[in-house]
C-alpha cells in the first residue's frame, strides 16, 4: 500500500488547483506561500533527479537533461510548482 504524502493532503485543502507532477510525490518538500499567489507545491530538484535515475533507470546526465527540458522548461500556469535548488545537493 502506498502512503499518501501529507503535504499533498495539505495543498489540496489550501489550493485544490495546485499542480501536482505525476510520479514525483517523493520529491515534494513543502508548500510555498506568497502574498500575490495561491499556495503551490515545492519540489526538490535533487530529489527529482534521483527519482528519475532510480525509477526510470536514467544516468545522472539523462535525468538532468530530462528535468531541464521536460520539467523546468514546462509552463504550468499560476498554480504551477516551485523548484527548489539547494547548494551541495541537499
HTML snippet that shows the backbone in 3Dmol.js (N, CA, C, O; Angstrom):
<script src="https://3Dmol.org/build/3Dmol-min.js"></script>
<div id="view" style="width:600px;height:400px;position:relative"></div>
<script>
const pdb = `
ATOM      1  N   UNK A   1       0.836  -1.188   0.000  1.00  0.00           N
ATOM      2  CA  UNK A   1       0.000   0.000   0.000  1.00  0.00           C
ATOM      3  C   UNK A   1       0.878   1.248   0.000  1.00  0.00           C
ATOM      4  O   UNK A   1       1.822   1.350   0.784  1.00  0.00           O
ATOM      5  N   UNK A   2       0.567   2.188  -0.876  1.00  0.00           N
ATOM      6  CA  UNK A   2       1.330   3.424  -0.975  1.00  0.00           C
ATOM      7  C   UNK A   2       0.770   4.436   0.016  1.00  0.00           C
ATOM      8  O   UNK A   2      -0.438   4.671   0.058  1.00  0.00           O
ATOM      9  N   UNK A   3       1.653   5.033   0.811  1.00  0.00           N
ATOM     10  CA  UNK A   3       1.224   6.048   1.771  1.00  0.00           C
ATOM     11  C   UNK A   3       0.967   7.366   1.062  1.00  0.00           C
ATOM     12  O   UNK A   3       1.694   7.747   0.145  1.00  0.00           O
ATOM     13  N   UNK A   4      -0.068   8.048   1.495  1.00  0.00           N
ATOM     14  CA  UNK A   4      -0.383   9.374   0.969  1.00  0.00           C
ATOM     15  C   UNK A   4       0.605  10.383   1.564  1.00  0.00           C
ATOM     16  O   UNK A   4       0.907  10.342   2.757  1.00  0.00           O
ATOM     17  N   UNK A   5       1.094  11.271   0.728  1.00  0.00           N
ATOM     18  CA  UNK A   5       2.005  12.307   1.185  1.00  0.00           C
ATOM     19  C   UNK A   5       1.187  13.361   1.945  1.00  0.00           C
ATOM     20  O   UNK A   5       0.259  13.934   1.376  1.00  0.00           O
ATOM     21  N   UNK A   6       1.513  13.629   3.222  1.00  0.00           N
ATOM     22  CA  UNK A   6       0.736  14.613   3.995  1.00  0.00           C
ATOM     23  C   UNK A   6       0.780  16.013   3.390  1.00  0.00           C
ATOM     24  O   UNK A   6      -0.145  16.802   3.583  1.00  0.00           O
ATOM     25  N   UNK A   7       1.842  16.322   2.665  1.00  0.00           N
ATOM     26  CA  UNK A   7       1.918  17.645   2.023  1.00  0.00           C
ATOM     27  C   UNK A   7       0.875  17.731   0.905  1.00  0.00           C
ATOM     28  O   UNK A   7       0.293  18.793   0.685  1.00  0.00           O
ATOM     29  N   UNK A   8       0.635  16.625   0.200  1.00  0.00           N
ATOM     30  CA  UNK A   8      -0.397  16.618  -0.840  1.00  0.00           C
ATOM     31  C   UNK A   8      -1.783  16.846  -0.244  1.00  0.00           C
ATOM     32  O   UNK A   8      -2.600  17.573  -0.811  1.00  0.00           O
ATOM     33  N   UNK A   9      -2.039  16.226   0.890  1.00  0.00           N
ATOM     34  CA  UNK A   9      -3.317  16.437   1.567  1.00  0.00           C
ATOM     35  C   UNK A   9      -3.472  17.904   1.973  1.00  0.00           C
ATOM     36  O   UNK A   9      -4.550  18.485   1.841  1.00  0.00           O
ATOM     37  N   UNK A  10      -2.389  18.488   2.466  1.00  0.00           N
ATOM     38  CA  UNK A  10      -2.400  19.885   2.913  1.00  0.00           C
ATOM     39  C   UNK A  10      -2.630  20.848   1.741  1.00  0.00           C
ATOM     40  O   UNK A  10      -3.435  21.773   1.849  1.00  0.00           O
ATOM     41  N   UNK A  11      -1.929  20.634   0.631  1.00  0.00           N
ATOM     42  CA  UNK A  11      -2.081  21.551  -0.507  1.00  0.00           C
ATOM     43  C   UNK A  11      -3.490  21.451  -1.096  1.00  0.00           C
ATOM     44  O   UNK A  11      -4.017  22.439  -1.607  1.00  0.00           O
ATOM     45  N   UNK A  12      -4.096  20.279  -1.028  1.00  0.00           N
ATOM     46  CA  UNK A  12      -5.456  20.116  -1.531  1.00  0.00           C
ATOM     47  C   UNK A  12      -6.431  20.983  -0.755  1.00  0.00           C
ATOM     48  O   UNK A  12      -7.394  21.507  -1.315  1.00  0.00           O
ATOM     49  N   UNK A  13      -6.178  21.129   0.530  1.00  0.00           N
ATOM     50  CA  UNK A  13      -7.021  21.994   1.362  1.00  0.00           C
ATOM     51  C   UNK A  13      -6.756  23.470   1.065  1.00  0.00           C
ATOM     52  O   UNK A  13      -7.689  24.272   1.009  1.00  0.00           O
ATOM     53  N   UNK A  14      -5.484  23.828   0.875  1.00  0.00           N
ATOM     54  CA  UNK A  14      -5.111  25.228   0.668  1.00  0.00           C
ATOM     55  C   UNK A  14      -5.409  25.725  -0.744  1.00  0.00           C
ATOM     56  O   UNK A  14      -5.894  26.841  -0.929  1.00  0.00           O
ATOM     57  N   UNK A  15      -5.116  24.888  -1.736  1.00  0.00           N
ATOM     58  CA  UNK A  15      -5.268  25.282  -3.139  1.00  0.00           C
ATOM     59  C   UNK A  15      -5.558  24.036  -3.977  1.00  0.00           C
ATOM     60  O   UNK A  15      -4.631  23.393  -4.469  1.00  0.00           O
ATOM     61  N   UNK A  16      -6.825  23.694  -4.140  1.00  0.00           N
ATOM     62  CA  UNK A  16      -7.174  22.492  -4.899  1.00  0.00           C
ATOM     63  C   UNK A  16      -6.713  22.535  -6.361  1.00  0.00           C
ATOM     64  O   UNK A  16      -6.673  21.499  -7.025  1.00  0.00           O
ATOM     65  N   UNK A  17      -6.369  23.711  -6.859  1.00  0.00           N
ATOM     66  CA  UNK A  17      -5.907  23.839  -8.244  1.00  0.00           C
ATOM     67  C   UNK A  17      -4.391  23.726  -8.389  1.00  0.00           C
ATOM     68  O   UNK A  17      -3.867  23.825  -9.499  1.00  0.00           O
ATOM     69  N   UNK A  18      -3.685  23.521  -7.282  1.00  0.00           N
ATOM     70  CA  UNK A  18      -2.221  23.387  -7.337  1.00  0.00           C
ATOM     71  C   UNK A  18      -1.840  22.223  -8.246  1.00  0.00           C
ATOM     72  O   UNK A  18      -2.449  21.155  -8.191  1.00  0.00           O
ATOM     73  N   UNK A  19      -0.844  22.437  -9.067  1.00  0.00           N
ATOM     74  CA  UNK A  19      -0.375  21.416  -9.997  1.00  0.00           C
ATOM     75  C   UNK A  19       0.477  20.394  -9.247  1.00  0.00           C
ATOM     76  O   UNK A  19       1.397  20.752  -8.512  1.00  0.00           O
ATOM     77  N   UNK A  20       0.153  19.116  -9.448  1.00  0.00           N
ATOM     78  CA  UNK A  20       0.906  18.005  -8.866  1.00  0.00           C
ATOM     79  C   UNK A  20       1.565  17.257 -10.019  1.00  0.00           C
ATOM     80  O   UNK A  20       0.887  16.837 -10.957  1.00  0.00           O
ATOM     81  N   UNK A  21       2.867  17.090  -9.953  1.00  0.00           N
ATOM     82  CA  UNK A  21       3.604  16.388 -11.003  1.00  0.00           C
ATOM     83  C   UNK A  21       3.484  14.878 -10.802  1.00  0.00           C
ATOM     84  O   UNK A  21       3.792  14.361  -9.728  1.00  0.00           O
ATOM     85  N   UNK A  22       3.039  14.185 -11.831  1.00  0.00           N
ATOM     86  CA  UNK A  22       2.838  12.733 -11.755  1.00  0.00           C
ATOM     87  C   UNK A  22       4.131  11.996 -11.432  1.00  0.00           C
ATOM     88  O   UNK A  22       5.172  12.239 -12.042  1.00  0.00           O
ATOM     89  N   UNK A  23       4.045  11.097 -10.467  1.00  0.00           N
ATOM     90  CA  UNK A  23       5.161  10.220 -10.156  1.00  0.00           C
ATOM     91  C   UNK A  23       6.311  10.843  -9.400  1.00  0.00           C
ATOM     92  O   UNK A  23       7.359  10.217  -9.243  1.00  0.00           O
ATOM     93  N   UNK A  24       6.134  12.068  -8.927  1.00  0.00           N
ATOM     94  CA  UNK A  24       7.236  12.740  -8.230  1.00  0.00           C
ATOM     95  C   UNK A  24       6.866  13.148  -6.800  1.00  0.00           C
ATOM     96  O   UNK A  24       7.427  14.100  -6.256  1.00  0.00           O
ATOM     97  N   UNK A  25       5.925  12.427  -6.203  1.00  0.00           N
ATOM     98  CA  UNK A  25       5.487  12.755  -4.844  1.00  0.00           C
ATOM     99  C   UNK A  25       6.637  12.746  -3.839  1.00  0.00           C
ATOM    100  O   UNK A  25       6.648  13.545  -2.902  1.00  0.00           O
ATOM    101  N   UNK A  26       7.602  11.847  -4.029  1.00  0.00           N
ATOM    102  CA  UNK A  26       8.731  11.767  -3.095  1.00  0.00           C
ATOM    103  C   UNK A  26       9.640  12.986  -3.164  1.00  0.00           C
ATOM    104  O   UNK A  26      10.451  13.202  -2.263  1.00  0.00           O
ATOM    105  N   UNK A  27       9.518  13.776  -4.211  1.00  0.00           N
ATOM    106  CA  UNK A  27      10.363  14.963  -4.370  1.00  0.00           C
ATOM    107  C   UNK A  27       9.705  16.222  -3.792  1.00  0.00           C
ATOM    108  O   UNK A  27      10.308  17.295  -3.801  1.00  0.00           O
ATOM    109  N   UNK A  28       8.485  16.095  -3.295  1.00  0.00           N
ATOM    110  CA  UNK A  28       7.795  17.241  -2.690  1.00  0.00           C
ATOM    111  C   UNK A  28       8.411  17.509  -1.320  1.00  0.00           C
ATOM    112  O   UNK A  28       8.543  16.604  -0.496  1.00  0.00           O
ATOM    113  N   UNK A  29       8.788  18.774  -1.089  1.00  0.00           N
ATOM    114  CA  UNK A  29       9.411  19.118   0.186  1.00  0.00           C
ATOM    115  C   UNK A  29       8.627  20.155   0.979  1.00  0.00           C
ATOM    116  O   UNK A  29       8.975  20.446   2.123  1.00  0.00           O
ATOM    117  N   UNK A  30       7.577  20.714   0.390  1.00  0.00           N
ATOM    118  CA  UNK A  30       6.810  21.696   1.135  1.00  0.00           C
ATOM    119  C   UNK A  30       5.802  22.431   0.280  1.00  0.00           C
ATOM    120  O   UNK A  30       5.536  22.078  -0.870  1.00  0.00           O
ATOM    121  N   UNK A  31       5.247  23.476   0.894  1.00  0.00           N
ATOM    122  CA  UNK A  31       4.268  24.340   0.241  1.00  0.00           C
ATOM    123  C   UNK A  31       4.807  25.759   0.281  1.00  0.00           C
ATOM    124  O   UNK A  31       5.245  26.237   1.328  1.00  0.00           O
ATOM    125  N   UNK A  32       4.773  26.433  -0.866  1.00  0.00           N
ATOM    126  CA  UNK A  32       5.244  27.811  -0.938  1.00  0.00           C
ATOM    127  C   UNK A  32       4.095  28.790  -0.826  1.00  0.00           C
ATOM    128  O   UNK A  32       3.021  28.582  -1.390  1.00  0.00           O
ATOM    129  N   UNK A  33       4.336  29.853  -0.094  1.00  0.00           N
ATOM    130  CA  UNK A  33       3.338  30.895   0.094  1.00  0.00           C
ATOM    131  C   UNK A  33       3.918  32.229  -0.378  1.00  0.00           C
ATOM    132  O   UNK A  33       5.101  32.512  -0.185  1.00  0.00           O
ATOM    133  N   UNK A  34       3.072  33.029  -0.993  1.00  0.00           N
ATOM    134  CA  UNK A  34       3.465  34.350  -1.446  1.00  0.00           C
ATOM    135  C   UNK A  34       2.245  35.252  -1.351  1.00  0.00           C
ATOM    136  O   UNK A  34       1.109  34.797  -1.480  1.00  0.00           O
ATOM    137  N   UNK A  35       2.488  36.511  -1.128  1.00  0.00           N
ATOM    138  CA  UNK A  35       1.377  37.453  -0.980  1.00  0.00           C
ATOM    139  C   UNK A  35       0.484  37.472  -2.217  1.00  0.00           C
ATOM    140  O   UNK A  35      -0.738  37.554  -2.092  1.00  0.00           O
ATOM    141  N   UNK A  36       1.065  37.398  -3.388  1.00  0.00           N
ATOM    142  CA  UNK A  36       0.311  37.587  -4.615  1.00  0.00           C
ATOM    143  C   UNK A  36      -0.107  36.297  -5.313  1.00  0.00           C
ATOM    144  O   UNK A  36      -0.792  36.351  -6.335  1.00  0.00           O
ATOM    145  N   UNK A  37       0.291  35.135  -4.785  1.00  0.00           N
ATOM    146  CA  UNK A  37      -0.018  33.868  -5.443  1.00  0.00           C
ATOM    147  C   UNK A  37      -0.666  32.890  -4.471  1.00  0.00           C
ATOM    148  O   UNK A  37      -0.464  32.966  -3.259  1.00  0.00           O
ATOM    149  N   UNK A  38      -1.441  31.981  -5.024  1.00  0.00           N
ATOM    150  CA  UNK A  38      -2.010  30.899  -4.224  1.00  0.00           C
ATOM    151  C   UNK A  38      -0.871  29.976  -3.767  1.00  0.00           C
ATOM    152  O   UNK A  38       0.174  29.929  -4.417  1.00  0.00           O
ATOM    153  N   UNK A  39      -1.052  29.254  -2.680  1.00  0.00           N
ATOM    154  CA  UNK A  39      -0.035  28.288  -2.254  1.00  0.00           C
ATOM    155  C   UNK A  39       0.250  27.274  -3.364  1.00  0.00           C
ATOM    156  O   UNK A  39      -0.653  26.845  -4.083  1.00  0.00           O
ATOM    157  N   UNK A  40       1.523  26.903  -3.484  1.00  0.00           N
ATOM    158  CA  UNK A  40       1.949  25.955  -4.523  1.00  0.00           C
ATOM    159  C   UNK A  40       2.911  24.951  -3.922  1.00  0.00           C
ATOM    160  O   UNK A  40       3.559  25.221  -2.910  1.00  0.00           O
ATOM    161  N   UNK A  41       3.000  23.788  -4.554  1.00  0.00           N
ATOM    162  CA  UNK A  41       3.930  22.759  -4.093  1.00  0.00           C
ATOM    163  C   UNK A  41       5.369  23.151  -4.403  1.00  0.00           C
ATOM    164  O   UNK A  41       5.655  23.790  -5.415  1.00  0.00           O
ATOM    165  N   UNK A  42       6.261  22.753  -3.509  1.00  0.00           N
ATOM    166  CA  UNK A  42       7.697  22.949  -3.718  1.00  0.00           C
ATOM    167  C   UNK A  42       8.327  21.570  -3.895  1.00  0.00           C
ATOM    168  O   UNK A  42       8.155  20.680  -3.062  1.00  0.00           O
ATOM    169  N   UNK A  43       9.063  21.414  -5.000  1.00  0.00           N
ATOM    170  CA  UNK A  43       9.763  20.169  -5.308  1.00  0.00           C
ATOM    171  C   UNK A  43      11.263  20.390  -5.205  1.00  0.00           C
ATOM    172  O   UNK A  43      11.771  21.431  -5.622  1.00  0.00           O
ATOM    173  N   UNK A  44      11.967  19.422  -4.653  1.00  0.00           N
ATOM    174  CA  UNK A  44      13.423  19.438  -4.603  1.00  0.00           C
ATOM    175  C   UNK A  44      13.960  18.967  -5.951  1.00  0.00           C
ATOM    176  O   UNK A  44      13.631  17.870  -6.403  1.00  0.00           O
ATOM    177  N   UNK A  45      14.776  19.784  -6.586  1.00  0.00           N
ATOM    178  CA  UNK A  45      15.364  19.405  -7.867  1.00  0.00           C
ATOM    179  C   UNK A  45      16.226  18.157  -7.713  1.00  0.00           C
ATOM    180  O   UNK A  45      16.156  17.250  -8.542  1.00  0.00           O
ATOM    181  N   UNK A  46      17.030  18.103  -6.667  1.00  0.00           N
ATOM    182  CA  UNK A  46      17.902  16.937  -6.491  1.00  0.00           C
ATOM    183  C   UNK A  46      17.084  15.661  -6.277  1.00  0.00           C
ATOM    184  O   UNK A  46      17.484  14.592  -6.737  1.00  0.00           O
ATOM    185  N   UNK A  47      15.946  15.757  -5.588  1.00  0.00           N
ATOM    186  CA  UNK A  47      15.096  14.584  -5.394  1.00  0.00           C
ATOM    187  C   UNK A  47      14.404  14.178  -6.695  1.00  0.00           C
ATOM    188  O   UNK A  47      14.189  12.990  -6.937  1.00  0.00           O
ATOM    189  N   UNK A  48      14.058  15.146  -7.523  1.00  0.00           N
ATOM    190  CA  UNK A  48      13.503  14.817  -8.836  1.00  0.00           C
ATOM    191  C   UNK A  48      14.527  14.040  -9.649  1.00  0.00           C
ATOM    192  O   UNK A  48      14.205  13.017 -10.253  1.00  0.00           O
ATOM    193  N   UNK A  49      15.761  14.531  -9.661  1.00  0.00           N
ATOM    194  CA  UNK A  49      16.837  13.877 -10.419  1.00  0.00           C
ATOM    195  C   UNK A  49      17.033  12.438  -9.904  1.00  0.00           C
ATOM    196  O   UNK A  49      17.137  11.502 -10.697  1.00  0.00           O
ATOM    197  N   UNK A  50      17.080  12.274  -8.584  1.00  0.00           N
ATOM    198  CA  UNK A  50      17.250  10.933  -8.003  1.00  0.00           C
ATOM    199  C   UNK A  50      16.087  10.011  -8.365  1.00  0.00           C
ATOM    200  O   UNK A  50      16.300   8.837  -8.670  1.00  0.00           O
ATOM    201  N   UNK A  51      14.880  10.524  -8.332  1.00  0.00           N
ATOM    202  CA  UNK A  51      13.717   9.721  -8.700  1.00  0.00           C
ATOM    203  C   UNK A  51      13.813   9.263 -10.148  1.00  0.00           C
ATOM    204  O   UNK A  51      13.553   8.098 -10.449  1.00  0.00           O
ATOM    205  N   UNK A  52      14.181  10.160 -11.038  1.00  0.00           N
ATOM    206  CA  UNK A  52      14.312   9.800 -12.451  1.00  0.00           C
ATOM    207  C   UNK A  52      15.392   8.744 -12.653  1.00  0.00           C
ATOM    208  O   UNK A  52      15.238   7.841 -13.476  1.00  0.00           O
ATOM    209  N   UNK A  53      16.483   8.858 -11.905  1.00  0.00           N
ATOM    210  CA  UNK A  53      17.572   7.883 -12.021  1.00  0.00           C
ATOM    211  C   UNK A  53      17.131   6.506 -11.505  1.00  0.00           C
ATOM    212  O   UNK A  53      17.385   5.485 -12.145  1.00  0.00           O
ATOM    213  N   UNK A  54      16.477   6.490 -10.355  1.00  0.00           N
ATOM    214  CA  UNK A  54      16.095   5.219  -9.746  1.00  0.00           C
ATOM    215  C   UNK A  54      14.896   4.589 -10.449  1.00  0.00           C
ATOM    216  O   UNK A  54      14.927   3.409 -10.800  1.00  0.00           O
ATOM    217  N   UNK A  55      13.859   5.361 -10.650  1.00  0.00           N
ATOM    218  CA  UNK A  55      12.622   4.829 -11.210  1.00  0.00           C
ATOM    219  C   UNK A  55      12.737   4.511 -12.694  1.00  0.00           C
ATOM    220  O   UNK A  55      12.275   3.468 -13.158  1.00  0.00           O
ATOM    221  N   UNK A  56      13.362   5.428 -13.431  1.00  0.00           N
ATOM    222  CA  UNK A  56      13.407   5.299 -14.892  1.00  0.00           C
ATOM    223  C   UNK A  56      14.751   4.812 -15.409  1.00  0.00           C
ATOM    224  O   UNK A  56      14.982   4.751 -16.617  1.00  0.00           O
ATOM    225  N   UNK A  57      15.645   4.460 -14.466  1.00  0.00           N
ATOM    226  CA  UNK A  57      16.960   3.910 -14.824  1.00  0.00           C
ATOM    227  C   UNK A  57      17.757   4.840 -15.743  1.00  0.00           C
ATOM    228  O   UNK A  57      18.460   4.380 -16.643  1.00  0.00           O
ATOM    229  N   UNK A  58      17.641   6.137 -15.512  1.00  0.00           N
ATOM    230  CA  UNK A  58      18.408   7.119 -16.283  1.00  0.00           C
ATOM    231  C   UNK A  58      19.772   7.315 -15.637  1.00  0.00           C
ATOM    232  O   UNK A  58      19.935   7.121 -14.433  1.00  0.00           O
ATOM    233  N   UNK A  59      20.742   7.700 -16.446  1.00  0.00           N
ATOM    234  CA  UNK A  59      22.009   8.150 -15.888  1.00  0.00           C
ATOM    235  C   UNK A  59      21.764   9.523 -15.279  1.00  0.00           C
ATOM    236  O   UNK A  59      20.725  10.141 -15.516  1.00  0.00           O
ATOM    237  N   UNK A  60      22.721   9.992 -14.500  1.00  0.00           N
ATOM    238  CA  UNK A  60      22.562  11.331 -13.907  1.00  0.00           C
ATOM    239  C   UNK A  60      22.413  12.385 -14.996  1.00  0.00           C
ATOM    240  O   UNK A  60      21.557  13.263 -14.893  1.00  0.00           O
ATOM    241  N   UNK A  61      23.236  12.306 -16.036  1.00  0.00           N
ATOM    242  CA  UNK A  61      23.153  13.272 -17.131  1.00  0.00           C
ATOM    243  C   UNK A  61      21.799  13.197 -17.830  1.00  0.00           C
ATOM    244  O   UNK A  61      21.205  14.234 -18.127  1.00  0.00           O
ATOM    245  N   UNK A  62      21.306  12.001 -18.094  1.00  0.00           N
ATOM    246  CA  UNK A  62      19.990  11.848 -18.732  1.00  0.00           C
ATOM    247  C   UNK A  62      18.887  12.452 -17.858  1.00  0.00           C
ATOM    248  O   UNK A  62      17.986  13.127 -18.357  1.00  0.00           O
ATOM    249  N   UNK A  63      18.968  12.202 -16.559  1.00  0.00           N
ATOM    250  CA  UNK A  63      17.959  12.719 -15.632  1.00  0.00           C
ATOM    251  C   UNK A  63      17.991  14.245 -15.583  1.00  0.00           C
ATOM    252  O   UNK A  63      16.941  14.888 -15.562  1.00  0.00           O
ATOM    253  N   UNK A  64      19.182  14.822 -15.565  1.00  0.00           N
ATOM    254  CA  UNK A  64      19.308  16.282 -15.548  1.00  0.00           C
ATOM    255  C   UNK A  64      18.753  16.867 -16.840  1.00  0.00           C
ATOM    256  O   UNK A  64      18.020  17.855 -16.810  1.00  0.00           O
ATOM    257  N   UNK A  65      19.096  16.267 -17.968  1.00  0.00           N
ATOM    258  CA  UNK A  65      18.584  16.752 -19.249  1.00  0.00           C
ATOM    259  C   UNK A  65      17.067  16.627 -19.321  1.00  0.00           C
ATOM    260  O   UNK A  65      16.390  17.533 -19.807  1.00  0.00           O
ATOM    261  N   UNK A  66      16.531  15.508 -18.840  1.00  0.00           N
ATOM    262  CA  UNK A  66      15.080  15.316 -18.833  1.00  0.00           C
ATOM    263  C   UNK A  66      14.425  16.378 -17.965  1.00  0.00           C
ATOM    264  O   UNK A  66      13.440  16.994 -18.372  1.00  0.00           O
ATOM    265  N   UNK A  67      14.970  16.596 -16.765  1.00  0.00           N
ATOM    266  CA  UNK A  67      14.433  17.623 -15.869  1.00  0.00           C
ATOM    267  C   UNK A  67      14.462  18.996 -16.543  1.00  0.00           C
ATOM    268  O   UNK A  67      13.455  19.704 -16.561  1.00  0.00           O
ATOM    269  N   UNK A  68      15.618  19.368 -17.096  1.00  0.00           N
ATOM    270  CA  UNK A  68      15.758  20.688 -17.721  1.00  0.00           C
ATOM    271  C   UNK A  68      14.754  20.897 -18.845  1.00  0.00           C
ATOM    272  O   UNK A  68      14.115  21.946 -18.919  1.00  0.00           O
ATOM    273  N   UNK A  69      14.613  19.915 -19.711  1.00  0.00           N
ATOM    274  CA  UNK A  69      13.787  20.070 -20.909  1.00  0.00           C
ATOM    275  C   UNK A  69      12.297  19.874 -20.630  1.00  0.00           C
ATOM    276  O   UNK A  69      11.471  20.651 -21.111  1.00  0.00           O
ATOM    277  N   UNK A  70      11.947  18.844 -19.857  1.00  0.00           N
ATOM    278  CA  UNK A  70      10.548  18.461 -19.693  1.00  0.00           C
ATOM    279  C   UNK A  70       9.867  19.018 -18.446  1.00  0.00           C
ATOM    280  O   UNK A  70       8.641  19.111 -18.398  1.00  0.00           O
ATOM    281  N   UNK A  71      10.648  19.384 -17.450  1.00  0.00           N
ATOM    282  CA  UNK A  71      10.034  19.861 -16.213  1.00  0.00           C
ATOM    283  C   UNK A  71      10.340  21.334 -15.985  1.00  0.00           C
ATOM    284  O   UNK A  71       9.419  22.144 -15.882  1.00  0.00           O
ATOM    285  N   UNK A  72      11.604  21.690 -15.905  1.00  0.00           N
ATOM    286  CA  UNK A  72      11.976  23.079 -15.612  1.00  0.00           C
ATOM    287  C   UNK A  72      11.493  24.041 -16.702  1.00  0.00           C
ATOM    288  O   UNK A  72      11.098  25.168 -16.404  1.00  0.00           O
ATOM    289  N   UNK A  73      11.526  23.600 -17.957  1.00  0.00           N
ATOM    290  CA  UNK A  73      11.091  24.466 -19.055  1.00  0.00           C
ATOM    291  C   UNK A  73       9.586  24.420 -19.300  1.00  0.00           C
ATOM    292  O   UNK A  73       9.078  25.122 -20.174  1.00  0.00           O
ATOM    293  N   UNK A  74       8.873  23.599 -18.533  1.00  0.00           N
ATOM    294  CA  UNK A  74       7.426  23.498 -18.703  1.00  0.00           C
ATOM    295  C   UNK A  74       6.720  24.726 -18.147  1.00  0.00           C
ATOM    296  O   UNK A  74       7.192  25.359 -17.203  1.00  0.00           O
ATOM    297  N   UNK A  75       5.589  25.046 -18.746  1.00  0.00           N
ATOM    298  CA  UNK A  75       4.755  26.122 -18.212  1.00  0.00           C
ATOM    299  C   UNK A  75       3.552  25.487 -17.553  1.00  0.00           C
ATOM    300  O   UNK A  75       2.779  24.791 -18.211  1.00  0.00           O
ATOM    301  N   UNK A  76       3.386  25.714 -16.269  1.00  0.00           N
ATOM    302  CA  UNK A  76       2.330  25.078 -15.501  1.00  0.00           C
ATOM    303  C   UNK A  76       1.250  26.069 -15.056  1.00  0.00           C
ATOM    304  O   UNK A  76       0.309  25.687 -14.360  1.00  0.00           O
ATOM    305  N   UNK A  77       1.378  27.317 -15.445  1.00  0.00           N
ATOM    306  CA  UNK A  77       0.391  28.316 -15.055  1.00  0.00           C
ATOM    307  C   UNK A  77       0.608  28.837 -13.649  1.00  0.00           C
ATOM    308  O   UNK A  77       1.608  28.533 -12.998  1.00  0.00           O
ATOM    309  N   UNK A  78      -0.349  29.625 -13.196  1.00  0.00           N
ATOM    310  CA  UNK A  78      -0.189  30.310 -11.911  1.00  0.00           C
ATOM    311  C   UNK A  78      -0.259  29.374 -10.702  1.00  0.00           C
ATOM    312  O   UNK A  78       0.065  29.779  -9.586  1.00  0.00           O
ATOM    313  N   UNK A  79      -0.674  28.143 -10.916  1.00  0.00           N
ATOM    314  CA  UNK A  79      -0.731  27.183  -9.825  1.00  0.00           C
ATOM    315  C   UNK A  79       0.407  26.160  -9.923  1.00  0.00           C
ATOM    316  O   UNK A  79       0.415  25.153  -9.216  1.00  0.00           O
ATOM    317  N   UNK A  80       1.359  26.435 -10.808  1.00  0.00           N
ATOM    318  CA  UNK A  80       2.472  25.520 -11.044  1.00  0.00           C
ATOM    319  C   UNK A  80       3.422  25.438  -9.870  1.00  0.00           C
ATOM    320  O   UNK A  80       3.439  26.312  -9.004  1.00  0.00           O
ATOM    321  N   UNK A  81       4.208  24.385  -9.849  1.00  0.00           N
ATOM    322  CA  UNK A  81       5.118  24.155  -8.726  1.00  0.00           C
ATOM    323  C   UNK A  81       6.316  25.102  -8.714  1.00  0.00           C
ATOM    324  O   UNK A  81       6.637  25.762  -9.702  1.00  0.00           O
ATOM    325  N   UNK A  82       6.954  25.136  -7.556  1.00  0.00           N
ATOM    326  CA  UNK A  82       8.208  25.849  -7.351  1.00  0.00           C
ATOM    327  C   UNK A  82       9.294  24.780  -7.277  1.00  0.00           C
ATOM    328  O   UNK A  82       9.096  23.738  -6.653  1.00  0.00           O
ATOM    329  N   UNK A  83      10.432  25.030  -7.906  1.00  0.00           N
ATOM    330  CA  UNK A  83      11.533  24.064  -7.890  1.00  0.00           C
ATOM    331  C   UNK A  83      12.656  24.613  -7.027  1.00  0.00           C
ATOM    332  O   UNK A  83      13.188  25.692  -7.289  1.00  0.00           O
ATOM    333  N   UNK A  84      13.007  23.859  -5.997  1.00  0.00           N
ATOM    334  CA  UNK A  84      13.986  24.269  -5.002  1.00  0.00           C
ATOM    335  C   UNK A  84      15.347  23.665  -5.305  1.00  0.00           C
ATOM    336  O   UNK A  84      15.487  22.452  -5.461  1.00  0.00           O
ATOM    337  N   UNK A  85      16.337  24.529  -5.383  1.00  0.00           N
ATOM    338  CA  UNK A  85      17.728  24.090  -5.574  1.00  0.00           C
ATOM    339  C   UNK A  85      18.509  24.460  -4.322  1.00  0.00           C
ATOM    340  O   UNK A  85      18.524  25.617  -3.901  1.00  0.00           O
ATOM    341  N   UNK A  86      19.147  23.475  -3.745  1.00  0.00           N
ATOM    342  CA  UNK A  86      19.971  23.710  -2.566  1.00  0.00           C
ATOM    343  C   UNK A  86      21.435  23.487  -2.934  1.00  0.00           C
ATOM    344  O   UNK A  86      21.746  22.570  -3.694  1.00  0.00           O
ATOM    345  N   UNK A  87      22.336  24.311  -2.404  1.00  0.00           N
ATOM    346  CA  UNK A  87      23.753  24.069  -2.666  1.00  0.00           C
ATOM    347  C   UNK A  87      24.181  22.721  -2.088  1.00  0.00           C
ATOM    348  O   UNK A  87      23.596  22.246  -1.115  1.00  0.00           O
ATOM    349  N   UNK A  88      25.176  22.123  -2.672  1.00  0.00           N
ATOM    350  CA  UNK A  88      25.756  20.851  -2.187  1.00  0.00           C
ATOM    351  C   UNK A  88      24.779  19.680  -2.276  1.00  0.00           C
ATOM    352  O   UNK A  88      24.895  18.725  -1.509  1.00  0.00           O
ATOM    353  N   UNK A  89      23.811  19.741  -3.209  1.00  0.00           N
ATOM    354  CA  UNK A  89      22.859  18.648  -3.464  1.00  0.00           C
ATOM    355  C   UNK A  89      22.095  18.196  -2.236  1.00  0.00           C
ATOM    356  O   UNK A  89      21.823  17.003  -2.101  1.00  0.00           O
ATOM    357  N   UNK A  90      21.741  19.093  -1.341  1.00  0.00           N
ATOM    358  CA  UNK A  90      20.953  18.722  -0.152  1.00  0.00           C
ATOM    359  C   UNK A  90      19.480  18.687  -0.466  1.00  0.00           C
ATOM    360  O   UNK A  90      18.668  18.395   0.413  1.00  0.00           O
TER     361      UNK A  90
END
`;
const viewer = $3Dmol.createViewer("view");
viewer.addModel(pdb, "pdb");
viewer.setStyle({}, {cartoon: {color: "spectrum"}});
viewer.zoomTo();
viewer.render();
</script>
